[in-house]
């Protein structure tokens, strides 16, 4: 098809030339002193076009001849550039393949080729990536001195070059990750704090910040970071819930007095305070520190909607109330008895209600519920032991020493 088009264009040009030049009777006359030369206009045009073509060809030939050294130099630079790029790609492939010694050598080879070629030294992003690959390989080889040196060179170069700004962000994130591998939480926190705001809110940066906070035993900061990660969908829903709950537990367990525990509770997100397991852990911890009234206050909203809780949640709330029984007021009895009626076969609820009745010296009703809790084999051994010990105390209150002895023996067998 292309050949046919060319033939059509050639025929059209021939027709136009024959039509235009065939009837051209013009002359071109040149005068030089006593000489006179007459040429037909057609011949003059042909000679003019031919002369221009020859001149252009000569000029291009001379230009090509004079530019030959420059083109040879550019070809050599291009060849070295391809060699450097190939070495960098090989370093990357070897790094991901776990051959860290080869990766380090390839990265150093790429940097050496670039350093020996002045025309390539302006590619700062290439240099930074080469240093990062060398530093990463040195880190895997436990060469901390070589790693720190390569990382320092990458950071210094990237800070001076706007084109390598993204590489600088990656270098700082890698440095924080390596600090965590070295168990150096303060260094990791310092590097993460130096990140720009936009970079610090990325999922990978938040994960590193979470690891640093947990390594530094700062559960409150770790909990805030985990909450941000959960909002950014950095974890699955189930994993996020478990992580947030465990971090809340760590925060509560680090409290050394009731005031510190209260501050930690108030700093929790409302979602955490509505978690039955977190509230139960907080109440148990408050009871250990002498804040039984506050513990019962944290548990009251869950007892008001005890029917909405799952079995494990209900057990956690009930056992937490057992630890905060001292000084229980009569206003608790209606909601506890309602819970016992709603869940007549729940051993944890029976233990909580029985302990409350015993605290209020309603020993007859308390004994029946405590015996029910003791007989519930699905109840945890520690909870059943509490029920047996409560029965032993009731027996001593009634001066029934043999029954108290049997209750103590049953509690001892659950150890």
C-alpha positions in Angstrom: 0.0 0.0 0.0 2.8 2.4 0.8 4.6 1.7 -2.5 1.4 2.4 -4.4 1.0 5.7 -2.6 4.6 6.6 -3.5 4.0 5.8 -7.2 0.9 8.0 -7.2 2.8 10.9 -5.7 5.7 10.4 -8.2 3.3 10.4 -11.1 1.6 13.5 -9.8 5.0 15.3 -9.5 5.9 14.3 -13.0 2.6 15.6 -14.4 3.0 18.9 -12.5 6.6 19.3 -13.6 5.7 18.5 -17.3 2.8 21.0 -17.1 4.7 23.7 -15.5 8.2 23.4 -17.1 7.2 22.1 -20.5 6.0 25.5 -21.8 8.6 27.6 -19.9 10.5 29.7 -22.5 12.2 32.0 -19.9 16.0 32.7 -20.0 18.5 33.5 -17.4 21.4 35.7 -18.5 24.7 36.1 -16.5 27.1 38.9 -17.4 30.7 38.8 -16.3 32.9 41.6 -17.8 32.8 40.9 -21.5 31.2 37.5 -21.1 27.6 36.6 -21.4 26.0 33.3 -20.5 22.4 32.5 -21.4 20.6 29.6 -19.7 17.1 28.4 -19.9 15.1 28.9 -16.8 14.5 25.2 -16.4 18.2 24.4 -16.5 18.9 27.2 -14.1 16.4 25.9 -11.6 17.8 22.4 -11.9 21.4 23.7 -11.4 20.2 25.8 -8.4 18.5 22.9 -6.7 21.5 20.6 -7.4 23.9 23.2 -6.0 21.9 23.7 -2.8 21.7 19.9 -2.3 25.5 19.6 -2.8 26.2 22.4 -0.3 23.9 21.0 2.3 25.5 17.5 1.9 29.0 19.0 2.2 28.0 21.0 5.3 26.5 18.0 7.0 29.6 15.9 6.1 31.9 18.5 7.6 29.7 18.9 10.7 29.6 15.1 11.2 33.3 14.9 10.8 33.9 17.7 13.3 31.3 16.3 15.8 32.7 12.7 15.7 34.7 13.0 18.9 31.8 14.5 20.8 29.5 11.7 19.6 32.0 9.1 20.5 32.3 10.6 24.0 28.5 10.7 24.3 28.4 7.0 23.3 31.0 6.1 25.9 29.0 8.0 28.6 25.8 6.3 27.5 27.5 2.9 27.7 28.8 3.6 31.2 25.4 4.8 32.2 23.8 1.6 31.0 26.5 -0.4 32.9 25.8 1.6 36.1 22.0 1.0 35.7 22.6 -2.7 35.1 24.7 -2.9 38.2 22.1 -1.1 40.3 19.3 -3.4 39.0 21.5 -6.4 39.8 22.0 -5.1 43.3 18.3 -4.8 43.7 17.6 -8.3 42.4 20.3 -9.8 44.6 19.0 -7.9 47.7 15.5 -9.2 47.3 17.0 -12.7 46.6 18.8 -12.6 50.0 22.3 -12.5 48.5 23.4 -9.5 50.5 27.1 -9.7 49.9 26.5 -9.7 46.1 24.0 -6.9 46.4 26.5 -4.8 48.3 29.2 -5.4 45.7 26.8 -4.6 42.8 25.7 -1.4 44.5 29.3 -0.3 45.2 30.1 -1.1 41.6 27.3 1.1 40.3 28.4 3.9 42.6 32.0 3.5 41.4 31.0 3.7 37.7 29.0 6.8 38.4 31.8 8.4 40.4 34.3 7.8 37.6 32.0 9.4 35.0 31.6 13.2 35.7 28.5 13.4 33.4 26.7 10.9 35.6 27.4 12.5 39.0 24.4 14.9 38.6 22.0 12.0 39.0 21.6 12.3 42.8 18.6 10.0 42.9 20.6 7.2 41.4 23.4 7.8 44.0 21.0 7.9 46.9 19.4 4.6 45.8 22.8 3.0 45.4 23.8 4.1 48.9 20.5 2.8 50.3 21.0 -0.6 48.7 24.5 -0.8 50.1 23.3 0.3 53.5 20.5 -2.2 53.5 22.9 -5.0 52.5 25.3 -4.0 55.2 22.5 -4.0 57.8 21.6 -7.6 56.8 25.2 -8.6 57.1 25.4 -7.0 60.6 27.9 -4.4 59.4 26.6 -1.5 61.4 29.6 0.8 60.7 29.3 0.3 56.9 25.5 0.7 57.1 25.7 3.9 59.1 28.3 5.4 56.8 26.3 4.6 53.6 23.1 5.9 55.2 24.8 9.1 56.3 26.0 9.7 52.7 22.5 9.0 51.3 20.9 11.5 53.8 23.5 14.2 53.1 23.1 13.9 49.4 19.3 13.7 49.4 19.0 16.7 51.7 20.8 18.9 49.1 18.9 17.6 46.0 15.2 18.3 45.5 15.0 15.5 43.0 16.0 13.0 45.6 13.5 14.1 48.2 11.4 10.9 48.0 14.6 8.9 48.4 15.3 10.9 51.5 12.0 10.0 53.0 12.7 6.3 52.2 16.1 6.6 53.8 14.7 8.0 57.1 12.1 5.3 57.2 14.7 2.6 56.6 16.9 4.2 59.3 14.0 4.0 61.8 13.3 0.4 60.9 17.0 -0.5 61.3 17.0 1.2 64.7 14.1 -0.9 65.8 16.0 -4.0 64.6 18.9 -2.9 66.9 16.4 -2.5 69.8 17.2 1.2 69.9 13.7 2.7 70.6 14.9 6.3 71.4 16.8 6.5 68.1 13.8 5.2 66.1 11.5 7.7 67.8 13.9 10.5 67.0 14.1 9.6 63.4 10.3 9.2 63.1 9.7 12.6 64.8 12.0 14.2 62.2 9.7 13.1 59.4 7.5 15.6 57.6 3.8 15.5 58.7 2.6 13.9 55.5 5.2 11.2 55.7 4.7 10.6 59.4 1.0 9.7 58.8 1.7 7.0 56.2 0.8 3.5 57.2 4.4 2.2 57.2 5.6 5.2 59.4 2.7 4.6 61.8 3.6 0.9 62.1 7.2 1.8 62.9 6.0 4.3 65.4 3.8 1.7 67.0 6.8 -0.7 67.3 9.0 2.0 68.8 6.4 2.9 71.4 5.9 -0.8 72.4 9.7 -1.3 72.5 10.0 1.8 74.7 7.2 0.5 76.9 5.0 3.4 76.3 1.6 1.7 75.9 -0.4 5.0 75.9 1.5 6.3 72.9 1.3 2.9 71.3 -2.5 2.8 71.8 -2.9 6.2 70.1 -0.8 5.1 67.2 -2.7 1.8 66.9 -5.9 3.8 66.8 -4.6 5.9 63.9 -3.6 2.7 62.1 -7.0 1.2 62.6 -8.6 4.3 61.1 -6.3 4.0 58.1 -7.2 0.3 57.8 -3.7 -0.7 58.6 -5.0 -3.9 60.3 -8.0 -6.2 59.8 -10.9 -5.5 62.0 -10.3 -8.5 64.2 -6.6 -7.8 64.5 -7.1 -4.2 65.3 -9.6 -5.0 68.0 -7.2 -7.5 69.6 -4.2 -5.1 69.4 -6.1 -2.1 70.8 -7.4 -4.3 73.6 -4.0 -5.6 74.5 -2.4 -2.1 74.5 -5.2 -0.9 76.7 -4.4 -3.7 79.1 -0.7 -2.8 79.1 -1.6 0.9 79.8 -3.8 -0.1 82.7 -1.2 -2.5 84.1 1.5 0.1 84.2 -0.6 2.3 86.6 1.0 2.4 90.0 -1.8 4.2 91.9 -5.4 5.1 91.6 -4.8 8.6 90.3 -2.5 7.3 87.5 -5.1 4.7 86.7 -7.9 7.3 86.5 -5.8 9.5 84.2 -5.1 6.5 81.9 -8.8 5.6 81.8 -9.9 9.2 81.0 -7.3 9.3 78.2 -8.8 6.3 76.5 -10.9 6.7 73.4 -14.6 6.3 74.1 -14.6 3.2 72.0 -12.1 1.6 74.4 -14.1 2.6 77.5 -17.1 0.9 75.9 -15.2 -2.4 75.5 -16.4 -4.8 78.3 -12.9 -6.4 78.5 -11.1 -3.1 78.9 -13.6 -1.9 81.5 -13.3 -5.2 83.4 -9.5 -5.0 83.4 -9.7 -1.4 84.5 -12.1 -2.2 87.3 -10.0 -5.1 88.5 -6.9 -2.9 88.5 -8.8 -0.2 90.4 -9.9 -2.7 93.0 -6.3 -3.8 93.5 -5.3 -0.2 94.1 -8.1 0.5 96.6 -10.5 2.3 94.3 -13.5 -0.1 94.6 -16.1 2.7 94.2 -14.6 3.9 91.0 -14.3 0.3 89.8 -18.0 -0.3 90.3 -18.7 3.0 88.6 -16.9 1.9 85.5 -18.8 -1.4 85.5 -22.3 0.0 86.2 -23.1 0.8 82.5 -22.4 -2.8 81.5 -24.6 -4.2 84.2 -27.4 -1.9 83.1 -27.3 -3.7 79.7 -26.0 -7.0 80.8 -28.4 -8.8 78.4 -26.6 -7.3 75.4 -23.3 -8.7 76.2 -21.9 -12.0 74.8 -21.1 -14.8 77.2 -17.3 -14.1 77.5 -18.0 -10.4 77.9 -20.6 -11.1 80.6 -18.1 -13.3 82.4 -15.4 -10.7 82.4 -17.7 -8.0 83.7 -19.0 -10.3 86.4 -15.6 -11.5 87.6 -14.4 -7.8 87.7 -17.3 -6.9 90.0 -16.4 -9.8 92.3 -13.0 -8.2 92.9 -14.7 -4.9 93.8 -17.3 -6.2 96.3 -16.0 -4.4 99.4 -18.5 -1.8 100.5 -21.2 -2.7 97.9 -24.3 -0.6 98.4 -27.9 -1.8 98.3 -28.6 0.1 95.1 -26.7 -2.7 93.3 -29.0 -5.5 94.4 -31.9 -4.9 92.0 -29.8 -5.0 88.9 -27.8 -8.0 90.2 -30.9 -10.0 91.0 -32.3 -9.1 87.6 -29.2 -10.4 86.0 -29.4 -13.6 88.0 -33.0 -14.1 86.8 -32.0 -13.4 83.2 -29.1 -15.8 83.2 -30.0 -18.5 85.8 -27.4 -20.9 84.5 -24.5 -18.5 84.1 -21.8 -19.4 86.6 -20.0 -16.1 86.4 -23.2 -14.1 87.0 -24.1 -16.5 89.9 -20.7 -15.9 91.5 -21.0 -12.1 91.2 -24.6 -12.0 92.6 -23.7 -14.5 95.3 -20.7 -12.5 96.4 -22.8 -9.4 96.4 -25.5 -11.0 98.6 -22.8 -12.3 100.9 -21.3 -8.8 101.2 -24.8 -7.6 102.2 -25.0 -10.5 104.7 -27.9 -12.2 102.8 -26.2 -15.6 103.4 -29.1 -17.9 102.6 -29.5 -16.6 99.0 -25.8 -16.2 98.6 -25.0 -19.8 99.5 -27.3 -21.2 96.7 -25.7 -19.0 94.0 -22.2 -19.7 95.2 -22.8 -23.4 95.1 -24.1 -23.0 91.6 -20.9 -21.2 90.6 -18.8 -24.0 92.2 -20.7 -26.6 90.3 -20.2 -24.8 86.9 -17.4 -26.7 85.3 -17.2 -24.2 82.4 -16.2 -21.5 84.8 -12.5 -20.7 85.1 -10.7 -22.5 88.0 -9.7 -19.2 89.6 -13.4 -18.1 89.7 -14.6 -21.4 91.1 -11.9 -21.1 93.7 -13.2 -17.7 94.7 -16.7 -19.3 95.0 -15.4 -22.1 97.3 -13.5 -19.5 99.5 -16.7 -17.4 99.7 -18.6 -20.5 100.8 -15.9 -21.3 103.4 -16.3 -17.7 104.8 -20.1 -18.2 105.0 -19.7 -21.5 106.8 -17.4 -19.8 109.4 -20.0 -17.0 109.8 -22.5 -19.8 110.7 -19.9 -21.6 112.9 -20.0 -24.6 110.7 -16.3 -25.5 110.7 -16.6 -28.9 109.0 -18.3 -27.4 106.0 -15.8 -24.6 106.0 -13.0 -27.2 105.9 -14.6 -29.0 103.0 -14.9 -25.7 101.1 -11.2 -24.9 101.8 -10.2 -28.4 100.6 -12.2 -28.0 97.4 -10.6 -24.6 96.7 -7.2 -26.1 97.3 -7.8 -28.8 94.8 -8.4 -26.2 92.1 -4.9 -24.8 92.4 
